[in-house]
Amino acid sequence: MIYIELLIAAILILLNGLLAMSELAVVSARRSKLKTMVDDGSRGAEAALALADEPGRFLSTVQIGITLVGILAGAFSGATLGARLGVALIDAGVPQQFAEPIAYGSVVAVITYFSLIIGELVPKQIALRNAEAVAAAVAPAMSTLARIASPLVWLLDVSGTAVLRLLGGQEEGESKVTAEEIKALIGEAETSGALEPRARDMIGGVMRLSTRSVQAIMTPRHDVDSIDLTLEAPAILAVVRRSIHALFPAFEGSDDSIVGIVHAKDLLDSYIENGRADPRRIVRPAPIVLETMNALDGLDTLKDSPVPMMLVQDEYGHFVGIVTPADILKAIAGAFHTGEGPAEPDAVQRDDGSWLISGSMPADEMAELLSIRIQPTHDYHTAAGMILTAMRRLPQVGDAVDVEGWRFEVMDMDGRRIDKMLATRRSPVHRAVRKRS
């Protein structure tokens, strides 16, 4: 008889563990992976998704089961096992006034221990290690249990919602995945070997692209080789001959008077056929976009463009730069060899831990590299722009400014542009103190 009673106690503990494991598995399972399993024909994953869509109903079902099992386990252990152990202690010569408390206390302690280990901790660890598979395995049984207990589940779900409203809680909204969560998942995938570091960097580039404007990815006006259509043909050919590019923004007199794009091949074809070329006749139209346009919207515009180039202007109608497929690819995958020497990295770490940073490095990439925060409303797009904003003046070589625990020292200027700067992490004991006026 004692073996049957022990078996019943063990079954109750295992049942509690199954319920605890089911609860954590369904709650922790990733919806994206469950949907993939559904596409592969998993009925269990489909049931798990249905449970996850109604968390109040599911949690009520689990709680009913755990509560009933706990009550039964406590009552059974006290009424049967405790009584048997008490009789055994009395037969062994222990006084009755001590035997019963010792017996009941010992049984409760042992049942509690195994309930924690077998009924809680181990099942939950199993659920965390493979949440989706466990959820798919237990979901059909949990769905059946929810249907059986549906009246009581409905009552508990409604009662819980009412209490939540009284406490000021809001209705549950649609689960949203944040950018930080996506980055964390990508980091986990790289750590586990499921994703290569290069792939992670490119995914990060795509995510950054969605938050950038066209101005942040364009080739600025002063770096663009353009053609003045008012010049004589030899002068125009000289510009084309000096450049490594094939497409040239064409303007008349002022580079704010952009009329389109001239393709070097069209010039060559015209000379081959006619012995001369009139650049005005071979100008191609190109889309003109505002610098504030979202980069992804700009990508869509570029894909529909008759030429692989967009002309960018500011709100005043001034020409400020161009965007080509190479600019988009650079924003995602980094700089490429252009024929003017090897691609120079935007940031190089030195032996002392400091970073030599290019002024043209995108500000968000530098912020991610150095783990610093930038204001969401910032109106700069490059590392140089961030430093100029912090300094509030045009710097000279050797000038420095502290930002978010880093000291940025201007190392090289290209005219009035910051070309290179050195970022050195400052020790907390050397924080600059602003004097009060």
N, C-alpha and C positions, 0 to 999 in steps of 0.2 A: 504493500500500500504506500509505503514511504517513497518508493521509486516513482509511482504514478504522480504523487504530489510534487516531487522534484521536477518531473517531466513537465507538469502543468506550469510550474513557476518558470522553467526555462523557455517554454513556448511563449509565455506572456512577455518575457524580456526580449526574445527575438522579434516578436510582433511589434513591440515598441521601437526596436532598432530599425525595422523595416519602414515604419511610418516616419521616423526621424530622417532616415536616408532618403525617402521619397520626397519629403518636404524640401530638403536642401537641394536635392538634385534638380527638381523642377524649377525652383527659384533661381538656381545658379546657372542653369543651362543657357547657352547662347542661342538666341533665336535664329541667327544666320546659319548656324551648324544644324539646328533642328530642321530648318527649311531645306537644307541640302539633303538631309537624311530622308525627308518626305519625298523629295524629287527622286530619290533612289528607291522608293517604294516601301519605306518603313511606316507601318501602321502605328507602331508605338510612338514614333516621333510626332505623328499627326495628333495622337491623343495628348501627348505632352504639350504641344502647342495650344491645344484647346484648353488644357488646364491652366497654362500660363496666361491665356487671354482673360481668364476669370479668377484672379488670385484670391479674391475674397471667398468665393465658393470653395476653392481648393483648400485654402488654409483652414477654413471652418471644418471641412471634412477631416483633415489631418488632426486638428485639435480635438475633435470629438473622439477619434480613435485613440489618440495618446492619453486623453483624460480617462476614458473608460478602461484602457489597459492598466493605467496607473492605479485606478481605484481597485480593480480586480486583483492586481498583484499585491497591493497593500493589504486588502482584506483577506486574501487567501493566505498570504505568508503569516499574518498575525493569527488567523483563526486555526490554521492547521499546523504549519511548520513550527510556529512559536509555541503552540500548545504541546506538540510532541516533544520539543526540546525541553520545555519546562518539566514535563513528566520525567524525562530522562535525567534531568539534573536533580530532581527530588529523589529519584531512585538511587542516585549516586551519593546521596547524603547531604545535599545542599538544602538549607532551610527553605520552606515554601515562600516565605516573605522575600527572599533574595532570588530564588530560582526563577520565578515568573518574570521579574524585570530583566534579569540577565538573559533569559531565553528570548523574550520579545526584542530586547535591544540588539542581541547578537544576530537574530534573523533579519531585522530591519537593516542593520549595518551591512550584512552580506548581500541581501537583495539590492540595496542601494548601490553597493560597489559594482556588482555585475550589471545593474541597470545603466550605470554611468559608462562602463567600459563597453559592454556588448550592446546596450540599448541606445547609446548616444554617440560616444566619441568615435569608435571604430566605424559604425555605419556612416557618420558624417564625413570622415576622412575618405571613405570609399566614394561617397557622392562627389566630393570636391575633386578627386583625382580624375574622374571620368563622368562628369555631370550629364552630358548628353546621352551617353549609352545607358546609364542608370535610369535617367528620366524616361527614355523610350521603353525600357524594360518594365518599369513599375506603373507607367501611366495607364494602361488598360485596366489593371486591377483597381487603381485609385479612382478611375472614372466610374467603374461599377460600384465601388463603395460610395461615391458621391451620389449616384442615382438612388441607392438603397436608403441613404440617410438624407435625401433631398428635403423633406419637410423641416427636419431639425437644422439642416445646413442653411435653408432659406431664412429661418428665424434668427440664427446666429449672424448671418451675413447682414440682414437688415438691422439688427440691433447694433452690430459693430459700426455700420455706416452712420447710424443715428448718433451714437456716442461720439464718433469722429467729428461730425458736424457741430455737435454741441461744444466740442473742444476747439473749434475754429479750424479744423482740417478741411482741406479741399478735396474734391473728387479727383481720383487718380487720372492723370493725363497720359497721353501716349509716350511710351518710353523713347527717349532721344539719346543718340550717341554723340558725345562731344568730341571735339578735335583732340583733346587731351587723351580721351579713352582710345581713340584710334591710334594715336602715337604710342600709347602704352601697349596696345595689341601688336603693333608693328615691332616694337622693341622686344616683346616676348617671342614673336616669330623669329626674329634674328637670333636671339639667345638660344632658342631651341634648334637652330639650324634650318628651319623651314624657309627662311628668307635670307638671301645674300645681302651683305652690307650695301653693295651697289644698288640693289633693288630698293632697299630701305631708303637710301638717299634720294632716289628718283621719285618714290612715292611721296616723300617729304616735299620734294620740289613741286609736284603736282598740287599738293595741298596748299603750299604757299602761293602758287599761281592763282588759286581761286580767291585769295584775299588781296591780291595786288591790283594796282591800276595799270593802264597802258604806260603811263609815265615811268613806272618802276622798272619796266622791262625794255623800254625802247633804247635805241642807239641815239644819244643826244645830238643835237644839231651840229655842234662843233666837231663831232667825229664823223660826220656824213660827207662823202664825196658827192658834190652836186654839180650841175651844169647850168651855166648862164647862157640862155639861147640868144642873147644879144651879142655874144662874142663871135668872132670869125671862126670858120670851120677848123683851121689849124690849132687855134687855142682850145677848142672843145676836144679835139683829138688828143691834145697833149694831156688834158685832164683824165681822159679815158685811159691813155697809155700809162700814166703814173699810178693809177688805181688798180687794186686787186679785185674790185667788184665788177659785177656785170650789169647792175641796175643803178640808175642815177636819177635822183629827183631833179626835175628841170624847172627853172624859173626864168623870169624875164626881168632883168635889171636888179630887182631886190629879191632876196631869197624868201621873203614873205609872200611873194607873188608866184607861188608854185602852180604850174599848169599841168603837171603829170610826171610820167616816168619815161626815161629814154633807156632802151636796152642796147648794150654795146654790140650785140649780134646784129641788130637792125642797122646800126651804123656801118658795120662791116659789110653786110649784104648790099647796102646802098652803094658803097664804094665799088664793090665788085661788079655790080650791074651797070652803074652809071658813071663811074669814075669820080663821083663827088657825092656829097650827102647834104641834105637840108634837114637838120635835126627837128625843126618844127613839124615836118610832115610825118615823122615817125614817133611822135610823142604818144604814149599810151595813157589812158585814164587810170587812176588809182584811187582807192577809197581814202577819204580824209576823215579822221576820227578825233574826238576830243581826248586830251591827255587824262581826263578823269574817268574814262570808260574802264569798266572791269576788264582785266586781262583775258578772262575766258570769253567774254563777249567779243573782245578784239580778235581772239582766235577764230571765232565763228565768222567774223567779217573777213578775216584774212583768207579763210578757206573758200569763200565765195568770190574773192577778188580775181579779176582777169590777169593780174600780175602778182607775184609773190612779195608784195610790199604794201604797207599802209603808211600814209602820211599823217603825222600827228601834229595837231595845233592846240594852242591854249584857248582860253575863253575869249581872248581879244583877237583871235584870228591869226596870231603869229605862228609861223612854222617852228616847231620845237624838236622834231626828231622823226625817226622812222621805226617801223616794226617789221621784221622779216621772220620767216620760219626759223632762221638761225637764232634770233633773239628768244623765241619761244622755247626752242630746244636748250639754249643756254640756261634759261631760268629753271628748267627741269633737271638737266643732266650736268650742268657746269660748262666752263669755257672749253672751246675747241681750238685746235691749231688752225690758224688763218692764213698761213703763208708768209707772215711777217715775224716769224720766230715761234718757238714753242709756246703753248698756252701757259700763261702765268697764273698760279693759284691766287685766289683772293686773300687767303690767310695762310701764313706759315708760322708754326710754333717753333720757338727757339729753345736752346738747351736750358735756359733759366725759367721756362714756363711762360714767358711773355709771348705775345703774338704780333707779328708784322702784318698789318692789314692794309689792303688796298682801299683807297677812298671811294672807289666805285662799287665796293662790295655791297650787295643789298642789305639794308638795315635789319630786316627781320632774320636773315641768315646769320649776321654777326651777333644779334641778340641771342639766338638759339645756341650759337657756338660758345659764347661767354656766359650763358645763363643769366642774362640781365633782362629787365623788363623795359618795354618801350610803351609809351602812351598810345592807346587805341586811336586817339584823334591826332596823332602826329602828322605833320605836313611835309615830312622829308621821306626819301626813299633809299638813300645810300648811307653808308657809314660816315662819309664826309658830311652829309647833311645833318646827321645826328650831332656830330661834334660842333659844327657851325651853330646849330641851335643852342647847344650847351654853352658855347663861348660867347654868343651874341655879338660877334665881330669877325672880321676877316683875319685869320691867324697868320703868323709867320713861322718859319722853321724853328723848332725848339719850344714853341708855346705848348702848354699842356692844360688839361682840364680833367676833373674827377667826375665819373659817372657810374653810379651803382657799384661802388667798390672797386672800380678800375680807373687807372690813370691813363689817359690817351695823350700821347705826345706826338706832335706833328713832326715827321721826319723828312718829308720832301714835298715841295709845292711844284705844280705844273702851271705856271702863270699864277692865276688867282684860285686855282683848284687845289684841294688837298689830294696829293697823289699817294703818299704812304704815311701811315701813322703806327706808333708802337703802343700796344695795349699791355699794361702791367698791372697785375692784381695787387691792390694795396692791402697791407696788414691792418687789422682792426685797430691796433694801437696807434696807427698813424693817420687817423681820420682828420680831415681838414676841418678846422673850426672857423665858422664865419663870424667875423667881428660885427658887433652891433654898432650902428651909426648913432 
